[in-house]
Amino acid sequence: MRRAVGRRRLCLAVAGAVLMAAPGCGLTSGSPMVDDVHPGSIGQGEPLKGAQLTVTSKEFTEQLILGAIMGLAWKASGAEVLDRTGIQGSIGAREAVKTGEADGMYEYTGTAWITYLGNSEPIPNAEKQWAAVRAADAKNGLTWLPPASLDNTYALAMNQANFQKYGTRTLSEVAELSRRDPGAVTLCVEGEFANRADGLPGLEKAYGMHVPGGNITQMDTGIIYTQTAKGACTYGEVFTTDGRIRSMNLVVMEDDRKFFPIYNAAPEINTKALEKWPAIADVLDPITRKLTNEVAQTLNARVDVNGDDPHEVALDWLKAEGFITEG
């Protein structure tokens, strides 16, 4: 299940709107995007003029931002856009795109491959993982457009003081440190990560290390970041696009054996909508190619650290990159 990190949006209908059934908590009727946005480097000639498109997303910070990015790009390209972002649960937004209640969202390849399509083993190659998801989901009425390099997966990170002390840069080096100096490797992790096959047990097996139970502290996600930054544990479980990595100046360990599943974000579009409006692909492709872990960390931090609104963060980024104009 994809992790819902960051500030969450309540699944509430706009005043007077009708609640429609969907997995999780249900889709609200949403609200029209009224931003006064126009083409920049995308949307020239308004290729989506006349389209009535609905964008959706899950409820956590990164998803709210990505949903707003997609919706604003469509709006600037001439479409009338209904905003149904912020759906609770892992499956509700996807189901909306499958049924045609929504036309698109940014989804994660690893989530689709493992959680929705029922595969037990991730594919340790980003392009092959995306291609496999695209092929498998075609029969579900979903088309996956090319993915971003943005990969929101698990990682271990440490603060600057511990980095200066131990100097590890990869998980292989962490494993070597655990064998050489077992007391040096202390972990702050979520309870789920501590017990999942694609979490700590699998990580230890893949890298040939063993962390004694006394060196492992389980805690909530948000606390992990603050405790890692304070040095209460040498390494903390983080998500690679979380804005707190940058704001707390944490050093992320490279997964050099490619153990963790790949969670590249990619546009997941209702196939019928794409067939009717094929320009959707051309509008989104240059934007998706700009979405990196570093970009995601910066944008997520504006929400989770600074308290900014996800929609405004998305709008500011699209304008700064020259994708759209406003006013």
C-alpha positions in Angstrom: 0.0 0.0 0.0 1.3 3.4 -0.9 2.2 5.4 2.2 0.1 8.5 2.9 2.7 10.9 4.2 2.3 14.6 4.8 -0.7 16.8 5.4 -4.0 15.2 4.6 -7.1 16.6 3.1 -10.5 15.6 4.6 -12.8 13.9 2.2 -15.5 16.4 2.3 -18.0 17.5 -0.4 -18.1 21.1 -1.5 -21.1 22.8 0.1 -24.2 21.6 -1.6 -22.4 18.9 -3.6 -23.7 15.4 -3.9 -21.6 12.6 -2.5 -21.0 9.8 -4.9 -20.0 6.2 -3.8 -16.4 5.1 -4.3 -13.9 2.9 -2.5 -12.3 4.5 0.5 -14.5 7.4 1.5 -16.2 8.2 -1.8 -15.7 10.9 -4.5 -17.2 14.3 -3.9 -18.7 16.1 -6.8 -15.6 18.3 -6.7 -15.3 21.9 -7.7 -14.3 23.6 -11.0 -10.8 25.0 -11.3 -11.3 28.7 -11.8 -7.6 29.7 -12.2 -7.0 32.2 -14.9 -4.2 30.2 -16.6 -3.1 30.1 -20.2 -0.6 28.3 -22.4 3.1 28.8 -21.8 5.5 26.2 -23.3 2.5 23.7 -23.1 -1.0 24.0 -24.5 -0.2 26.3 -27.4 -3.3 26.6 -29.5 -5.4 25.3 -26.6 -5.6 21.7 -27.9 -8.0 20.7 -25.1 -10.5 23.5 -25.8 -14.0 22.0 -25.5 -12.9 19.2 -23.2 -14.5 18.7 -19.8 -12.0 16.8 -17.8 -11.9 15.6 -14.2 -8.6 15.3 -12.3 -8.2 13.2 -9.1 -5.5 12.2 -6.6 -5.0 10.5 -3.3 -5.0 12.5 -0.1 -1.3 13.1 0.8 0.8 16.1 0.1 2.7 14.9 -3.0 -0.5 13.6 -4.5 -2.4 16.8 -3.9 0.4 18.8 -5.6 0.6 16.3 -8.6 -3.2 16.4 -9.0 -3.1 20.2 -9.1 -0.3 20.2 -11.6 -2.3 17.9 -14.0 -5.5 19.9 -13.6 -3.8 23.2 -14.1 -2.0 21.9 -17.2 -5.3 20.8 -18.7 -6.9 24.1 -17.8 -4.2 26.2 -19.4 -4.6 24.0 -22.5 -8.3 25.0 -22.9 -10.2 22.4 -20.9 -12.8 22.9 -18.3 -11.5 21.1 -15.3 -13.3 19.6 -12.3 -11.0 19.1 -9.3 -11.7 15.9 -7.4 -8.3 15.6 -5.8 -7.7 14.4 -2.2 -9.5 11.0 -2.2 -8.9 8.9 0.9 -7.4 5.5 0.7 -5.1 3.9 -1.8 -7.7 2.7 -4.3 -10.5 5.3 -4.5 -8.8 7.6 -7.0 -7.7 4.8 -9.3 -11.2 3.4 -9.3 -12.5 6.8 -10.3 -10.2 6.8 -13.3 -11.1 3.2 -14.2 -14.8 3.9 -14.2 -14.5 7.3 -16.0 -15.7 9.3 -13.0 -12.3 11.0 -13.4 -10.1 11.2 -16.4 -6.6 11.1 -14.9 -4.2 11.2 -12.0 -0.5 10.7 -11.2 -0.1 7.2 -9.9 3.0 5.2 -8.9 4.2 2.2 -10.9 5.2 0.1 -7.9 1.8 0.7 -6.3 0.0 -0.4 -9.4 2.2 -3.5 -10.0 2.1 -4.8 -6.5 -1.0 -3.4 -4.8 -3.5 -3.2 -7.7 -2.3 -5.8 -10.1 -1.4 -8.4 -7.4 2.2 -9.1 -8.2 4.4 -10.2 -5.3 7.8 -9.2 -6.8 8.7 -5.7 -8.0 10.6 -5.3 -11.3 14.0 -3.8 -10.4 14.2 -1.7 -13.5 12.2 1.5 -13.8 11.4 1.3 -17.6 10.5 -2.4 -17.4 8.3 -1.8 -14.4 6.4 0.9 -16.2 6.1 -1.1 -19.4 4.7 -4.1 -17.5 2.2 -1.9 -15.6 1.2 -0.2 -18.9 0.6 -3.6 -20.6 -1.3 -5.1 -17.7 -3.5 -2.1 -17.1 -4.5 -1.8 -20.8 -7.3 -4.3 -20.2 -8.6 -2.2 -17.3 -9.3 0.8 -19.5 -6.3 2.6 -18.2 -3.4 4.1 -20.2 -0.1 4.9 -18.5 1.8 7.8 -20.1 5.7 7.9 -19.8 6.9 8.2 -16.2 8.8 10.8 -14.2 12.1 10.0 -12.7 10.4 11.0 -9.4 10.6 7.8 -7.3 8.8 7.9 -4.0 10.2 4.9 -2.3 11.7 3.8 1.0 15.2 4.8 2.1 17.4 5.2 5.1 18.8 8.6 6.0 21.1 10.1 8.6 21.9 13.6 9.9 25.0 15.5 9.0 26.8 14.8 12.3 26.4 11.0 11.9 27.4 11.3 8.3 30.6 13.0 9.2 31.2 10.3 11.9 30.5 7.2 9.9 30.7 8.4 6.3 28.3 5.8 4.8 26.7 6.6 1.5 25.2 3.3 0.4 23.1 0.6 2.1 26.0 -1.8 1.4 28.2 0.5 3.6 25.6 0.5 6.3 25.5 -3.3 6.3 29.3 -3.3 6.5 29.2 -0.9 9.4 26.6 -3.1 11.2 29.0 -6.1 10.9 32.1 -4.1 12.0 30.4 -2.1 14.7 27.0 -3.5 15.6 26.2 -0.8 18.1 26.7 2.0 15.6 23.7 1.1 13.5 20.5 2.2 15.3 17.3 2.6 13.4 14.1 4.7 13.8 11.4 3.0 11.7 7.6 2.7 11.3 6.0 -0.5 12.7 4.9 -1.5 9.3 8.4 -1.1 7.8 9.8 -3.2 10.7 7.7 -6.2 9.7 7.1 -6.0 6.0 8.9 -8.3 3.5 9.7 -5.2 1.4 10.8 -3.3 4.6 13.5 -4.1 7.2 13.4 -7.9 7.1 13.9 -8.0 3.4 16.5 -5.2 3.6 18.5 -7.2 6.1 18.4 -10.3 4.0 19.3 -8.5 0.7 22.3 -6.7 2.3 23.4 -9.5 4.6 23.1 -7.5 7.8 21.4 -8.1 11.2 20.3 -5.2 13.4 19.6 -6.3 17.0 16.1 -5.7 18.2 17.4 -3.4 20.9 18.8 -1.1 18.2 15.4 -0.7 16.5 12.9 1.9 17.7 9.4 1.9 16.1 7.6 5.3 15.9 5.2 7.3 13.7 6.5 8.7 10.4 6.7 12.3 11.4 8.7 11.6 14.6 11.2 9.6 12.6 12.4 12.6 10.7 12.8 14.8 13.8 14.5 12.0 15.8 16.9 11.3 12.9 17.7 14.9 12.6 18.5 15.1 16.3 20.7 12.0 16.1 18.5 9.9 18.4 19.1 7.1 15.9 21.9 6.7 13.4 19.5 6.0 10.5 15.8 6.7 10.0 13.4 5.3 7.5 12.3 8.0 5.1 10.5 8.4 1.8 12.8 9.7 -1.0 10.6 12.6 -2.1 9.7 13.9 1.4 10.4 17.6 1.8 11.8 17.1 5.3 14.9 15.5 3.8 16.0 18.8 2.5 14.7 21.0 5.3 16.5 18.9 7.9 19.6 18.4 5.7 19.5 14.6 5.9 21.8 12.4 3.9 20.0 9.6 2.0 21.7 6.2 1.6 21.8 4.9 -1.9 20.0 1.6 -2.4 22.9 0.2 -4.4 21.5 -3.3 -4.7 18.1 -2.0 -5.8 16.1 -3.8 -3.1 13.3 -1.3 -2.6 10.4 -1.3 -5.1 10.4 1.5 -7.7 7.6 4.0 -7.3 7.9 6.3 -10.3 5.0 8.7 -10.7 3.3 8.6 -14.1 0.1 9.9 -15.6 -2.6 7.2 -15.4 -5.4 8.2 -17.9 -8.8 6.8 -18.6 -8.3 5.3 -22.1 -11.6 6.5 -23.5 -10.8 10.0 -22.4 -7.3 9.8 -24.0 -8.8 8.5 -27.3 -11.2 11.4 -27.4 -8.5 14.0 -26.4 -5.1 12.6 -27.5 -3.5 16.0 -26.8 -3.6 15.1 -23.1 -0.4 13.1 -23.7 1.5 16.0 -25.4 0.4 18.4 -22.7 1.6 16.3 -19.8 4.8 14.8 -21.2 7.1 17.8 -20.8 5.8 18.4 -17.3 6.3 14.8 -16.2 9.9 14.8 -17.5 10.6 17.7 -15.2 9.4 15.9 -12.1 12.4 14.6 -10.1 13.0 13.6 -6.5 14.6 17.0 -5.9 11.7 18.9 -7.4 9.3 16.8 -5.3 11.2 17.4 -2.1 11.2 21.2 -2.7 7.5 21.3 -3.5 6.5 18.9 -0.7 8.5 21.0 1.8 6.5 24.1 0.9 3.4 22.3 2.1 4.7 20.2 5.0 7.3 22.5 6.3 6.1 26.0 5.3 2.3 25.3 5.4 1.6 26.5 1.9 -1.5 25.4 -0.1 -0.7 22.4 -2.5 -2.7 24.1 -5.3 -0.7 27.3 -5.0 2.6 25.3 -4.8 1.6 23.6 -8.1 0.6 26.8 -9.8 3.8 28.6 -8.7 6.0 25.7 -10.0 4.2 25.5 -13.4 4.6 29.3 -13.9 8.2 29.3 -12.8 9.1 26.5 -15.3 7.3 28.5 -18.0 4.8 25.7 -18.7 1.8 28.0 -18.1 1.1 31.7 -17.7 -1.5 33.4 -15.4 -3.8 36.3 -15.9 
